[in-house]
Amino acid sequence: MTATTGATRSAHPERHLEKMDSLSFTPWRVTAEHAPLGNIMRARKEVYRRSSIERHKLNQQPRTEPRSADEVLGPAR
């Protein structure tokens, strides 16, 4: 048994694997009221950034951040 959602982005998710693989996770891509706080989080932000830069260099991928999920997955159906 699998769960489904009302909106699917593509019948061929493998088309998006390369795009998704090149993305970087960052907890700072949020509105100001949800931004991480404190000295440890400020240090962590730089660690995430440098890790992303090195991973993209090693994988020979451009380091770009999408403005929305639609840029990566296409519009919801």
N, CA, C and O atoms as a Tripos MOL2 file, in Angstrom:
@<TRIPOS>MOLECULE
protein
  308   307    77     0     0
PROTEIN
NO_CHARGES

@<TRIPOS>ATOM
      1 N           0.8400   -1.1700    0.0000 N.3       1 MET1
      2 CA          0.0000    0.0000    0.0000 C.3       1 MET1
      3 C           0.8930    1.2440    0.0000 C.2       1 MET1
      4 O           1.8250    1.3350    0.7990 O.2       1 MET1
      5 N           0.6200    2.1790   -0.8720 N.am      2 THR2
      6 CA          1.3920    3.4140   -0.9330 C.3       2 THR2
      7 C           0.4730    4.6070   -0.8190 C.2       2 THR2
      8 O          -0.6880    4.5620   -1.2270 O.2       2 THR2
      9 N           0.9980    5.6540   -0.2720 N.am      3 ALA3
     10 CA          0.2270    6.8930   -0.1590 C.3       3 ALA3
     11 C           0.3910    7.7000   -1.4390 C.2       3 ALA3
     12 O           1.4500    7.6720   -2.0670 O.2       3 ALA3
     13 N          -0.6420    8.4050   -1.8150 N.am      4 THR4
     14 CA         -0.5650    9.2580   -2.9940 C.3       4 THR4
     15 C          -1.0400   10.6490   -2.6230 C.2       4 THR4
     16 O          -1.7860   10.8400   -1.6630 O.2       4 THR4
     17 N          -0.5900   11.6120   -3.4060 N.am      5 THR5
     18 CA         -1.0530   12.9810   -3.2090 C.3       5 THR5
     19 C          -1.8880   13.3750   -4.4070 C.2       5 THR5
     20 O          -1.8140   12.7380   -5.4580 O.2       5 THR5
     21 N          -2.6690   14.4050   -4.2590 N.am      6 GLY6
     22 CA         -3.5320   14.8570   -5.3360 C.3       6 GLY6
     23 C          -2.7610   15.4360   -6.5120 C.2       6 GLY6
     24 O          -3.2110   15.3250   -7.6530 O.2       6 GLY6
     25 N          -1.6190   16.0470   -6.2630 N.am      7 ALA7
     26 CA         -0.8470   16.6860   -7.3320 C.3       7 ALA7
     27 C           0.4280   15.9030   -7.5850 C.2       7 ALA7
     28 O           1.2160   15.6680   -6.6680 O.2       7 ALA7
     29 N           0.6250   15.5030   -8.8200 N.am      8 THR8
     30 CA          1.8810   14.8530   -9.1920 C.3       8 THR8
     31 C           2.6250   15.7830  -10.1240 C.2       8 THR8
     32 O           2.0200   16.4850  -10.9340 O.2       8 THR8
     33 N           3.9280   15.7850  -10.0050 N.am      9 ARG9
     34 CA          4.7250   16.7090  -10.8050 C.3       9 ARG9
     35 C           5.1530   16.1050  -12.1310 C.2       9 ARG9
     36 O           5.3490   16.8350  -13.1030 O.2       9 ARG9
     37 N           5.3010   14.7980  -12.1910 N.am     10 SER10
     38 CA          5.7400   14.1970  -13.4360 C.3      10 SER10
     39 C           5.4720   12.6990  -13.4070 C.2      10 SER10
     40 O           5.5640   12.0530  -12.3630 O.2      10 SER10
     41 N           5.1430   12.1680  -14.5600 N.am     11 ALA11
     42 CA          4.9990   10.7200  -14.6680 C.3      11 ALA11
     43 C           6.3690   10.0640  -14.7920 C.2      11 ALA11
     44 O           6.4730    8.8400  -14.7110 O.2      11 ALA11
     45 N           7.4140   10.8530  -14.9850 N.am     12 HIS12
     46 CA          8.7770   10.3460  -15.1720 C.3      12 HIS12
     47 C           9.7330   11.0250  -14.1980 C.2      12 HIS12
     48 O          10.5060   11.8920  -14.6050 O.2      12 HIS12
     49 N           9.6980   10.6480  -12.9080 N.am     13 PRO13
     50 CA         10.5480   11.3310  -11.9260 C.3      13 PRO13
     51 C          12.0420   11.1690  -12.1900 C.2      13 PRO13
     52 O          12.8360   11.9800  -11.7120 O.2      13 PRO13
     53 N          12.4450   10.1380  -12.9420 N.am     14 GLU14
     54 CA         13.8640    9.9610  -13.2330 C.3      14 GLU14
     55 C          14.4380   11.1370  -14.0320 C.2      14 GLU14
     56 O          15.6450   11.3740  -14.0050 O.2      14 GLU14
     57 N          13.5930   11.8590  -14.7270 N.am     15 ARG15
     58 CA         14.0390   13.0510  -15.4610 C.3      15 ARG15
     59 C          14.5700   14.1200  -14.5180 C.2      15 ARG15
     60 O          15.4050   14.9420  -14.8990 O.2      15 ARG15
     61 N          14.0810   14.1020  -13.2870 N.am     16 HIS16
     62 CA         14.4440   15.1390  -12.3260 C.3      16 HIS16
     63 C          15.6120   14.7500  -11.4320 C.2      16 HIS16
     64 O          16.1000   15.5860  -10.6710 O.2      16 HIS16
     65 N          16.0690   13.5170  -11.5020 N.am     17 LEU17
     66 CA         17.1070   13.0610  -10.5870 C.3      17 LEU17
     67 C          18.3800   13.8930  -10.6740 C.2      17 LEU17
     68 O          18.9520   14.2460   -9.6420 O.2      17 LEU17
     69 N          18.8300   14.2080  -11.8650 N.am     18 GLU18
     70 CA         20.0580   14.9940  -12.0230 C.3      18 GLU18
     71 C          19.8790   16.3880  -11.4210 C.2      18 GLU18
     72 O          20.7700   16.8920  -10.7360 O.2      18 GLU18
     73 N          18.7400   17.0000  -11.6740 N.am     19 LYS19
     74 CA         18.4830   18.3210  -11.1010 C.3      19 LYS19
     75 C          18.4470   18.2620   -9.5850 C.2      19 LYS19
     76 O          19.0500   19.1000   -8.9140 O.2      19 LYS19
     77 N          17.7510   17.2880   -9.0480 N.am     20 MET20
     78 CA         17.6290   17.1830   -7.5960 C.3      20 MET20
     79 C          18.9660   16.8420   -6.9540 C.2      20 MET20
     80 O          19.2650   17.3190   -5.8590 O.2      20 MET20
     81 N          19.7740   16.0220   -7.6210 N.am     21 ASP21
     82 CA         21.0670   15.6340   -7.0760 C.3      21 ASP21
     83 C          22.0130   16.8180   -6.9610 C.2      21 ASP21
     84 O          22.9190   16.8100   -6.1270 O.2      21 ASP21
     85 N          21.8140   17.8250   -7.7810 N.am     22 SER22
     86 CA         22.7230   18.9740   -7.7600 C.3      22 SER22
     87 C          22.3060   20.0350   -6.7420 C.2      22 SER22
     88 O          23.0070   21.0330   -6.5740 O.2      22 SER22
     89 N          21.1880   19.8380   -6.0680 N.am     23 LEU23
     90 CA         20.7300   20.8220   -5.0860 C.3      23 LEU23
     91 C          21.4710   20.6700   -3.7670 C.2      23 LEU23
     92 O          22.0080   19.6050   -3.4640 O.2      23 LEU23
     93 N          21.4960   21.7200   -3.0040 N.am     24 SER24
     94 CA         22.0920   21.7090   -1.6750 C.3      24 SER24
     95 C          21.0120   21.9950   -0.6420 C.2      24 SER24
     96 O          20.1360   22.8340   -0.8510 O.2      24 SER24
     97 N          21.0930   21.2840    0.4710 N.am     25 PHE25
     98 CA         20.1750   21.5570    1.5640 C.3      25 PHE25
     99 C          20.7090   22.7200    2.3890 C.2      25 PHE25
    100 O          21.8960   22.7600    2.7140 O.2      25 PHE25
    101 N          19.8600   23.6420    2.7210 N.am     26 THR26
    102 CA         20.2330   24.7110    3.6270 C.3      26 THR26
    103 C          19.0360   25.1170    4.4680 C.2      26 THR26
    104 O          17.9830   25.4550    3.9290 O.2      26 THR26
    105 N          19.1920   25.0850    5.7990 N.am     27 PRO27
    106 CA         18.0910   25.5120    6.6570 C.3      27 PRO27
    107 C          17.8750   27.0210    6.6460 C.2      27 PRO27
    108 O          16.9790   27.5160    7.3300 O.2      27 PRO27
    109 N          18.6660   27.7500    5.8950 N.am     28 TRP28
    110 CA         18.5450   29.2090    5.8620 C.3      28 TRP28
    111 C          17.6700   29.6960    4.7180 C.2      28 TRP28
    112 O          17.5250   30.9040    4.5300 O.2      28 TRP28
    113 N          17.1000   28.8130    3.9720 N.am     29 ARG29
    114 CA         16.2060   29.1910    2.8780 C.3      29 ARG29
    115 C          14.7760   29.2540    3.4000 C.2      29 ARG29
    116 O          13.8960   28.5210    2.9500 O.2      29 ARG29
    117 N          14.5710   30.1450    4.3590 N.am     30 VAL30
    118 CA         13.2820   30.2880    5.0330 C.3      30 VAL30
    119 C          12.9780   31.7690    5.2390 C.2      30 VAL30
    120 O          13.8230   32.6320    5.0030 O.2      30 VAL30
    121 N          11.7720   32.0390    5.6760 N.am     31 THR31
    122 CA         11.4290   33.4150    6.0100 C.3      31 THR31
    123 C          12.1730   33.8280    7.2820 C.2      31 THR31
    124 O          12.6180   32.9780    8.0530 O.2      31 THR31
    125 N          12.3020   35.1300    7.4890 N.am     32 ALA32
    126 CA         13.0950   35.6580    8.6100 C.3      32 ALA32
    127 C          12.6440   35.1060    9.9580 C.2      32 ALA32
    128 O          13.4790   34.8280   10.8180 O.2      32 ALA32
    129 N          11.3480   34.9440   10.1540 N.am     33 GLU33
    130 CA         10.8850   34.4720   11.4570 C.3      33 GLU33
    131 C          11.2300   33.0140   11.7360 C.2      33 GLU33
    132 O          11.1120   32.5600   12.8740 O.2      33 GLU33
    133 N          11.6570   32.2700   10.7080 N.am     34 HIS34
    134 CA         12.0530   30.8730   10.8880 C.3      34 HIS34
    135 C          13.5550   30.6570   10.7310 C.2      34 HIS34
    136 O          14.0200   29.5170   10.7450 O.2      34 HIS34
    137 N          14.3060   31.7230   10.5850 N.am     35 ALA35
    138 CA         15.7560   31.6130   10.3860 C.3      35 ALA35
    139 C          16.4290   31.0250   11.6240 C.2      35 ALA35
    140 O          16.0490   31.3470   12.7490 O.2      35 ALA35
    141 N          17.4290   30.1620   11.4210 N.am     36 PRO36
    142 CA         18.1810   29.5960   12.5430 C.3      36 PRO36
    143 C          18.8670   30.7030   13.3510 C.2      36 PRO36
    144 O          19.2890   31.7150   12.7920 O.2      36 PRO36
    145 N          18.9730   30.5070   14.6570 N.am     37 LEU37
    146 CA         19.5300   31.5080   15.5560 C.3      37 LEU37
    147 C          20.7590   30.9740   16.2910 C.2      37 LEU37
    148 O          20.9340   29.7630   16.4240 O.2      37 LEU37
    149 N          21.6000   31.8810   16.7610 N.am     38 GLY38
    150 CA         22.6980   31.5180   17.6500 C.3      38 GLY38
    151 C          24.0370   31.3630   16.9460 C.2      38 GLY38
    152 O          24.1190   31.2470   15.7230 O.2      38 GLY38
    153 N          25.0920   31.3650   17.7760 N.am     39 ASN39
    154 CA         26.4600   31.2780   17.2600 C.3      39 ASN39
    155 C          26.7400   29.9530   16.5660 C.2      39 ASN39
    156 O          27.4140   29.9260   15.5360 O.2      39 ASN39
    157 N          26.2380   28.8660   17.1090 N.am     40 ILE40
    158 CA         26.4820   27.5560   16.4870 C.3      40 ILE40
    159 C          25.8420   27.5090   15.1140 C.2      40 ILE40
    160 O          26.4330   26.9850   14.1690 O.2      40 ILE40
    161 N          24.6490   28.0470   14.9960 N.am     41 MET41
    162 CA         23.9810   28.0420   13.6910 C.3      41 MET41
    163 C          24.6910   28.9490   12.6930 C.2      41 MET41
    164 O          24.7280   28.6390   11.5020 O.2      41 MET41
    165 N          25.2510   30.0570   13.1520 N.am     42 ARG42
    166 CA         26.0230   30.9240   12.2420 C.3      42 ARG42
    167 C          27.2560   30.1900   11.7340 C.2      42 ARG42
    168 O          27.5940   30.2940   10.5550 O.2      42 ARG42
    169 N          27.9300   29.4540   12.6040 N.am     43 ALA43
    170 CA         29.0880   28.6630   12.1810 C.3      43 ALA43
    171 C          28.6540   27.5440   11.2330 C.2      43 ALA43
    172 O          29.3210   27.2700   10.2350 O.2      43 ALA43
    173 N          27.5560   26.9180   11.5480 N.am     44 ARG44
    174 CA         27.0330   25.8310   10.7220 C.3      44 ARG44
    175 C          26.6890   26.3140    9.3120 C.2      44 ARG44
    176 O          26.8710   25.5800    8.3410 O.2      44 ARG44
    177 N          26.2010   27.5260    9.2030 N.am     45 LYS45
    178 CA         25.8540   28.0770    7.8900 C.3      45 LYS45
    179 C          27.0620   28.0750    6.9680 C.2      45 LYS45
    180 O          26.9470   27.7120    5.7970 O.2      45 LYS45
    181 N          28.2100   28.4750    7.4780 N.am     46 GLU46
    182 CA         29.4380   28.4990    6.6660 C.3      46 GLU46
    183 C          29.8890   27.0790    6.3230 C.2      46 GLU46
    184 O          30.3630   26.8330    5.2140 O.2      46 GLU46
    185 N          29.7500   26.1580    7.2490 N.am     47 VAL47
    186 CA         30.1150   24.7640    6.9860 C.3      47 VAL47
    187 C          29.2440   24.1930    5.8660 C.2      47 VAL47
    188 O          29.7540   23.5390    4.9560 O.2      47 VAL47
    189 N          27.9400   24.4360    5.9280 N.am     48 TYR48
    190 CA         27.0360   23.9810    4.8680 C.3      48 TYR48
    191 C          27.4410   24.5760    3.5210 C.2      48 TYR48
    192 O          27.4740   23.8700    2.5130 O.2      48 TYR48
    193 N          27.7490   25.8740    3.5040 N.am     49 ARG49
    194 CA         28.1070   26.5480    2.2530 C.3      49 ARG49
    195 C          29.3760   25.9450    1.6650 C.2      49 ARG49
    196 O          29.4170   25.6260    0.4760 O.2      49 ARG49
    197 N          30.3980   25.7890    2.4760 N.am     50 ARG50
    198 CA         31.6680   25.2380    1.9670 C.3      50 ARG50
    199 C          31.5240   23.7860    1.5300 C.2      50 ARG50
    200 O          32.1200   23.3740    0.5350 O.2      50 ARG50
    201 N          30.7450   23.0210    2.2590 N.am     51 SER51
    202 CA         30.5000   21.6290    1.8890 C.3      51 SER51
    203 C          29.7950   21.5540    0.5320 C.2      51 SER51
    204 O          30.1320   20.7160   -0.3060 O.2      51 SER51
    205 N          28.8400   22.4150    0.3300 N.am     52 SER52
    206 CA         28.1100   22.4520   -0.9380 C.3      52 SER52
    207 C          29.0450   22.8190   -2.0910 C.2      52 SER52
    208 O          28.9980   22.2040   -3.1560 O.2      52 SER52
    209 N          29.8780   23.8080   -1.8740 N.am     53 ILE53
    210 CA         30.8240   24.2250   -2.9150 C.3      53 ILE53
    211 C          31.7460   23.0680   -3.2960 C.2      53 ILE53
    212 O          31.9400   22.7890   -4.4790 O.2      53 ILE53
    213 N          32.3090   22.4030   -2.3030 N.am     54 GLU54
    214 CA         33.2340   21.2890   -2.5820 C.3      54 GLU54
    215 C          32.5200   20.1190   -3.2510 C.2      54 GLU54
    216 O          33.0630   19.5160   -4.1770 O.2      54 GLU54
    217 N          31.3230   19.7930   -2.8010 N.am     55 ARG55
    218 CA         30.5840   18.6770   -3.4010 C.3      55 ARG55
    219 C          30.2680   18.9600   -4.8670 C.2      55 ARG55
    220 O          30.3740   18.0730   -5.7140 O.2      55 ARG55
    221 N          29.8820   20.1920   -5.1570 N.am     56 HIS56
    222 CA         29.5740   20.5350   -6.5430 C.3      56 HIS56
    223 C          30.8330   20.5120   -7.4070 C.2      56 HIS56
    224 O          30.7780   20.1060   -8.5680 O.2      56 HIS56
    225 N          31.9540   20.9400   -6.8590 N.am     57 LYS57
    226 CA         33.2130   20.8530   -7.6140 C.3      57 LYS57
    227 C          33.5620   19.4010   -7.9060 C.2      57 LYS57
    228 O          33.8930   19.0530   -9.0400 O.2      57 LYS57
    229 N          33.4890   18.5490   -6.8770 N.am     58 LEU58
    230 CA         33.8160   17.1280   -7.0540 C.3      58 LEU58
    231 C          32.8990   16.4460   -8.0540 C.2      58 LEU58
    232 O          33.3420   15.5980   -8.8290 O.2      58 LEU58
    233 N          31.6310   16.8070   -8.0400 N.am     59 ASN59
    234 CA         30.6570   16.2100   -8.9560 C.3      59 ASN59
    235 C          30.5850   16.9230  -10.2970 C.2      59 ASN59
    236 O          29.8160   16.5360  -11.1770 O.2      59 ASN59
    237 N          31.3910   17.9670  -10.4450 N.am     60 GLN60
    238 CA         31.4270   18.7660  -11.6760 C.3      60 GLN60
    239 C          30.0210   19.2410  -12.0550 C.2      60 GLN60
    240 O          29.5740   19.0880  -13.1920 O.2      60 GLN60
    241 N          29.3430   19.8230  -11.0650 N.am     61 GLN61
    242 CA         27.9960   20.3340  -11.2690 C.3      61 GLN61
    243 C          27.9670   21.8190  -10.9510 C.2      61 GLN61
    244 O          28.6990   22.2860  -10.0790 O.2      61 GLN61
    245 N          27.1350   22.5490  -11.6460 N.am     62 PRO62
    246 CA         26.9840   23.9660  -11.2940 C.3      62 PRO62
    247 C          26.2910   24.0900   -9.9400 C.2      62 PRO62
    248 O          25.4400   23.2700   -9.5940 O.2      62 PRO62
    249 N          26.6460   25.0910   -9.1970 N.am     63 ARG63
    250 CA         26.0180   25.3120   -7.8850 C.3      63 ARG63
    251 C          25.0090   26.4370   -8.0300 C.2      63 ARG63
    252 O          25.3620   27.6150   -7.9630 O.2      63 ARG63
    253 N          23.7700   26.0710   -8.2270 N.am     64 THR64
    254 CA         22.7040   27.0540   -8.3680 C.3      64 THR64
    255 C          21.5820   26.6950   -7.4090 C.2      64 THR64
    256 O          21.3550   25.5220   -7.1130 O.2      64 THR64
    257 N          20.8970   27.6920   -6.9390 N.am     65 GLU65
    258 CA         19.7670   27.4900   -6.0450 C.3      65 GLU65
    259 C          18.4860   27.8370   -6.7930 C.2      65 GLU65
    260 O          18.3830   28.9200   -7.3690 O.2      65 GLU65
    261 N          17.5170   26.9410   -6.7930 N.am     66 PRO66
    262 CA         16.2470   27.2500   -7.4480 C.3      66 PRO66
    263 C          15.4630   28.2820   -6.6360 C.2      66 PRO66
    264 O          15.6180   28.3830   -5.4190 O.2      66 PRO66
    265 N          14.6340   29.0290   -7.3190 N.am     67 ARG67
    266 CA         13.7710   29.9910   -6.6340 C.3      67 ARG67
    267 C          12.4740   29.3460   -6.1650 C.2      67 ARG67
    268 O          11.7890   29.8680   -5.2850 O.2      67 ARG67
    269 N          12.1450   28.1900   -6.7700 N.am     68 SER68
    270 CA         10.9310   27.4920   -6.3660 C.3      68 SER68
    271 C          11.0620   26.0130   -6.7660 C.2      68 SER68
    272 O          11.9340   25.6530   -7.5570 O.2      68 SER68
    273 N          10.1920   25.1690   -6.2140 N.am     69 ALA69
    274 CA         10.1740   23.7600   -6.5630 C.3      69 ALA69
    275 C           9.8240   23.5680   -8.0340 C.2      69 ALA69
    276 O          10.2610   22.5980   -8.6540 O.2      69 ALA69
    277 N           9.0490   24.4740   -8.5890 N.am     70 ASP70
    278 CA          8.6720   24.3780  -10.0100 C.3      70 ASP70
    279 C           9.8810   24.4140  -10.9340 C.2      70 ASP70
    280 O           9.8660   23.7860  -11.9930 O.2      70 ASP70
    281 N          10.9340   25.1450  -10.5470 N.am     71 GLU71
    282 CA         12.1450   25.1870  -11.3670 C.3      71 GLU71
    283 C          12.8080   23.8280  -11.4760 C.2      71 GLU71
    284 O          13.4450   23.5220  -12.4840 O.2      71 GLU71
    285 N          12.6630   23.0180  -10.4510 N.am     72 VAL72
    286 CA         13.2890   21.7040  -10.4410 C.3      72 VAL72
    287 C          12.3440   20.6280  -10.9680 C.2      72 VAL72
    288 O          12.7400   19.7830  -11.7700 O.2      72 VAL72
    289 N          11.1180   20.6640  -10.5210 N.am     73 LEU73
    290 CA         10.1810   19.5920  -10.8140 C.3      73 LEU73
    291 C           9.1430   19.9140  -11.8710 C.2      73 LEU73
    292 O           8.4060   19.0280  -12.3050 O.2      73 LEU73
    293 N           9.0740   21.1640  -12.2890 N.am     74 GLY74
    294 CA          8.0290   21.5600  -13.2220 C.3      74 GLY74
    295 C           6.7730   21.9020  -12.4470 C.2      74 GLY74
    296 O           6.6640   21.5900  -11.2620 O.2      74 GLY74
    297 N           5.8140   22.5510  -13.1220 N.am     75 PRO75
    298 CA          4.5950   22.9560  -12.4240 C.3      75 PRO75
    299 C           3.7850   21.7580  -11.9520 C.2      75 PRO75
    300 O           3.7840   20.7060  -12.5930 O.2      75 PRO75
    301 N           3.0980   21.9230  -10.8310 N.am     76 ALA76
    302 CA          2.2280   20.8570  -10.3060 C.3      76 ALA76
    303 C           1.0450   20.6960  -11.2520 C.2      76 ALA76
    304 O           0.5540   21.6590  -11.8420 O.2      76 ALA76
    305 N           0.6140   19.4720  -11.3720 N.am     77 ARG77
    306 CA         -0.5250   19.2010  -12.2630 C.3      77 ARG77
    307 C          -1.8120   19.2900  -11.5230 C.2      77 ARG77
    308 O          -2.8760   19.0930  -12.1090 O.2      77 ARG77
@<TRIPOS>BOND
     1     1     2 1
     2     2     3 1
     3     3     4 2
     4     3     5 am
     5     5     6 1
     6     6     7 1
     7     7     8 2
     8     7     9 am
     9     9    10 1
    10    10    11 1
    11    11    12 2
    12    11    13 am
    13    13    14 1
    14    14    15 1
    15    15    16 2
    16    15    17 am
    17    17    18 1
    18    18    19 1
    19    19    20 2
    20    19    21 am
    21    21    22 1
    22    22    23 1
    23    23    24 2
    24    23    25 am
    25    25    26 1
    26    26    27 1
    27    27    28 2
    28    27    29 am
    29    29    30 1
    30    30    31 1
    31    31    32 2
    32    31    33 am
    33    33    34 1
    34    34    35 1
    35    35    36 2
    36    35    37 am
    37    37    38 1
    38    38    39 1
    39    39    40 2
    40    39    41 am
    41    41    42 1
    42    42    43 1
    43    43    44 2
    44    43    45 am
    45    45    46 1
    46    46    47 1
    47    47    48 2
    48    47    49 am
    49    49    50 1
    50    50    51 1
    51    51    52 2
    52    51    53 am
    53    53    54 1
    54    54    55 1
    55    55    56 2
    56    55    57 am
    57    57    58 1
    58    58    59 1
    59    59    60 2
    60    59    61 am
    61    61    62 1
    62    62    63 1
    63    63    64 2
    64    63    65 am
    65    65    66 1
    66    66    67 1
    67    67    68 2
    68    67    69 am
    69    69    70 1
    70    70    71 1
    71    71    72 2
    72    71    73 am
    73    73    74 1
    74    74    75 1
    75    75    76 2
    76    75    77 am
    77    77    78 1
    78    78    79 1
    79    79    80 2
    80    79    81 am
    81    81    82 1
    82    82    83 1
    83    83    84 2
    84    83    85 am
    85    85    86 1
    86    86    87 1
    87    87    88 2
    88    87    89 am
    89    89    90 1
    90    90    91 1
    91    91    92 2
    92    91    93 am
    93    93    94 1
    94    94    95 1
    95    95    96 2
    96    95    97 am
    97    97    98 1
    98    98    99 1
    99    99   100 2
   100    99   101 am
   101   101   102 1
   102   102   103 1
   103   103   104 2
   104   103   105 am
   105   105   106 1
   106   106   107 1
   107   107   108 2
   108   107   109 am
   109   109   110 1
   110   110   111 1
   111   111   112 2
   112   111   113 am
   113   113   114 1
   114   114   115 1
   115   115   116 2
   116   115   117 am
   117   117   118 1
   118   118   119 1
   119   119   120 2
   120   119   121 am
   121   121   122 1
   122   122   123 1
   123   123   124 2
   124   123   125 am
   125   125   126 1
   126   126   127 1
   127   127   128 2
   128   127   129 am
   129   129   130 1
   130   130   131 1
   131   131   132 2
   132   131   133 am
   133   133   134 1
   134   134   135 1
   135   135   136 2
   136   135   137 am
   137   137   138 1
   138   138   139 1
   139   139   140 2
   140   139   141 am
   141   141   142 1
   142   142   143 1
   143   143   144 2
   144   143   145 am
   145   145   146 1
   146   146   147 1
   147   147   148 2
   148   147   149 am
   149   149   150 1
   150   150   151 1
   151   151   152 2
   152   151   153 am
   153   153   154 1
   154   154   155 1
   155   155   156 2
   156   155   157 am
   157   157   158 1
   158   158   159 1
   159   159   160 2
   160   159   161 am
   161   161   162 1
   162   162   163 1
   163   163   164 2
   164   163   165 am
   165   165   166 1
   166   166   167 1
   167   167   168 2
   168   167   169 am
   169   169   170 1
   170   170   171 1
   171   171   172 2
   172   171   173 am
   173   173   174 1
   174   174   175 1
   175   175   176 2
   176   175   177 am
   177   177   178 1
   178   178   179 1
   179   179   180 2
   180   179   181 am
   181   181   182 1
   182   182   183 1
   183   183   184 2
   184   183   185 am
   185   185   186 1
   186   186   187 1
   187   187   188 2
   188   187   189 am
   189   189   190 1
   190   190   191 1
   191   191   192 2
   192   191   193 am
   193   193   194 1
   194   194   195 1
   195   195   196 2
   196   195   197 am
   197   197   198 1
   198   198   199 1
   199   199   200 2
   200   199   201 am
   201   201   202 1
   202   202   203 1
   203   203   204 2
   204   203   205 am
   205   205   206 1
   206   206   207 1
   207   207   208 2
   208   207   209 am
   209   209   210 1
   210   210   211 1
   211   211   212 2
   212   211   213 am
   213   213   214 1
   214   214   215 1
   215   215   216 2
   216   215   217 am
   217   217   218 1
   218   218   219 1
   219   219   220 2
   220   219   221 am
   221   221   222 1
   222   222   223 1
   223   223   224 2
   224   223   225 am
   225   225   226 1
   226   226   227 1
   227   227   228 2
   228   227   229 am
   229   229   230 1
   230   230   231 1
   231   231   232 2
   232   231   233 am
   233   233   234 1
   234   234   235 1
   235   235   236 2
   236   235   237 am
   237   237   238 1
   238   238   239 1
   239   239   240 2
   240   239   241 am
   241   241   242 1
   242   242   243 1
   243   243   244 2
   244   243   245 am
   245   245   246 1
   246   246   247 1
   247   247   248 2
   248   247   249 am
   249   249   250 1
   250   250   251 1
   251   251   252 2
   252   251   253 am
   253   253   254 1
   254   254   255 1
   255   255   256 2
   256   255   257 am
   257   257   258 1
   258   258   259 1
   259   259   260 2
   260   259   261 am
   261   261   262 1
   262   262   263 1
   263   263   264 2
   264   263   265 am
   265   265   266 1
   266   266   267 1
   267   267   268 2
   268   267   269 am
   269   269   270 1
   270   270   271 1
   271   271   272 2
   272   271   273 am
   273   273   274 1
   274   274   275 1
   275   275   276 2
   276   275   277 am
   277   277   278 1
   278   278   279 1
   279   279   280 2
   280   279   281 am
   281   281   282 1
   282   282   283 1
   283   283   284 2
   284   283   285 am
   285   285   286 1
   286   286   287 1
   287   287   288 2
   288   287   289 am
   289   289   290 1
   290   290   291 1
   291   291   292 2
   292   291   293 am
   293   293   294 1
   294   294   295 1
   295   295   296 2
   296   295   297 am
   297   297   298 1
   298   298   299 1
   299   299   300 2
   300   299   301 am
   301   301   302 1
   302   302   303 1
   303   303   304 2
   304   303   305 am
   305   305   306 1
   306   306   307 1
   307   307   308 2
@<TRIPOS>SUBSTRUCTURE
     1 MET1         2 RESIDUE 1 A MET
     2 THR2         6 RESIDUE 1 A THR
     3 ALA3        10 RESIDUE 1 A ALA
     4 THR4        14 RESIDUE 1 A THR
     5 THR5        18 RESIDUE 1 A THR
     6 GLY6        22 RESIDUE 1 A GLY
     7 ALA7        26 RESIDUE 1 A ALA
     8 THR8        30 RESIDUE 1 A THR
     9 ARG9        34 RESIDUE 1 A ARG
    10 SER10       38 RESIDUE 1 A SER
    11 ALA11       42 RESIDUE 1 A ALA
    12 HIS12       46 RESIDUE 1 A HIS
    13 PRO13       50 RESIDUE 1 A PRO
    14 GLU14       54 RESIDUE 1 A GLU
    15 ARG15       58 RESIDUE 1 A ARG
    16 HIS16       62 RESIDUE 1 A HIS
    17 LEU17       66 RESIDUE 1 A LEU
    18 GLU18       70 RESIDUE 1 A GLU
    19 LYS19       74 RESIDUE 1 A LYS
    20 MET20       78 RESIDUE 1 A MET
    21 ASP21       82 RESIDUE 1 A ASP
    22 SER22       86 RESIDUE 1 A SER
    23 LEU23       90 RESIDUE 1 A LEU
    24 SER24       94 RESIDUE 1 A SER
    25 PHE25       98 RESIDUE 1 A PHE
    26 THR26      102 RESIDUE 1 A THR
    27 PRO27      106 RESIDUE 1 A PRO
    28 TRP28      110 RESIDUE 1 A TRP
    29 ARG29      114 RESIDUE 1 A ARG
    30 VAL30      118 RESIDUE 1 A VAL
    31 THR31      122 RESIDUE 1 A THR
    32 ALA32      126 RESIDUE 1 A ALA
    33 GLU33      130 RESIDUE 1 A GLU
    34 HIS34      134 RESIDUE 1 A HIS
    35 ALA35      138 RESIDUE 1 A ALA
    36 PRO36      142 RESIDUE 1 A PRO
    37 LEU37      146 RESIDUE 1 A LEU
    38 GLY38      150 RESIDUE 1 A GLY
    39 ASN39      154 RESIDUE 1 A ASN
    40 ILE40      158 RESIDUE 1 A ILE
    41 MET41      162 RESIDUE 1 A MET
    42 ARG42      166 RESIDUE 1 A ARG
    43 ALA43      170 RESIDUE 1 A ALA
    44 ARG44      174 RESIDUE 1 A ARG
    45 LYS45      178 RESIDUE 1 A LYS
    46 GLU46      182 RESIDUE 1 A GLU
    47 VAL47      186 RESIDUE 1 A VAL
    48 TYR48      190 RESIDUE 1 A TYR
    49 ARG49      194 RESIDUE 1 A ARG
    50 ARG50      198 RESIDUE 1 A ARG
    51 SER51      202 RESIDUE 1 A SER
    52 SER52      206 RESIDUE 1 A SER
    53 ILE53      210 RESIDUE 1 A ILE
    54 GLU54      214 RESIDUE 1 A GLU
    55 ARG55      218 RESIDUE 1 A ARG
    56 HIS56      222 RESIDUE 1 A HIS
    57 LYS57      226 RESIDUE 1 A LYS
    58 LEU58      230 RESIDUE 1 A LEU
    59 ASN59      234 RESIDUE 1 A ASN
    60 GLN60      238 RESIDUE 1 A GLN
    61 GLN61      242 RESIDUE 1 A GLN
    62 PRO62      246 RESIDUE 1 A PRO
    63 ARG63      250 RESIDUE 1 A ARG
    64 THR64      254 RESIDUE 1 A THR
    65 GLU65      258 RESIDUE 1 A GLU
    66 PRO66      262 RESIDUE 1 A PRO
    67 ARG67      266 RESIDUE 1 A ARG
    68 SER68      270 RESIDUE 1 A SER
    69 ALA69      274 RESIDUE 1 A ALA
    70 ASP70      278 RESIDUE 1 A ASP
    71 GLU71      282 RESIDUE 1 A GLU
    72 VAL72      286 RESIDUE 1 A VAL
    73 LEU73      290 RESIDUE 1 A LEU
    74 GLY74      294 RESIDUE 1 A GLY
    75 PRO75      298 RESIDUE 1 A PRO
    76 ALA76      302 RESIDUE 1 A ALA
    77 ARG77      306 RESIDUE 1 A ARG
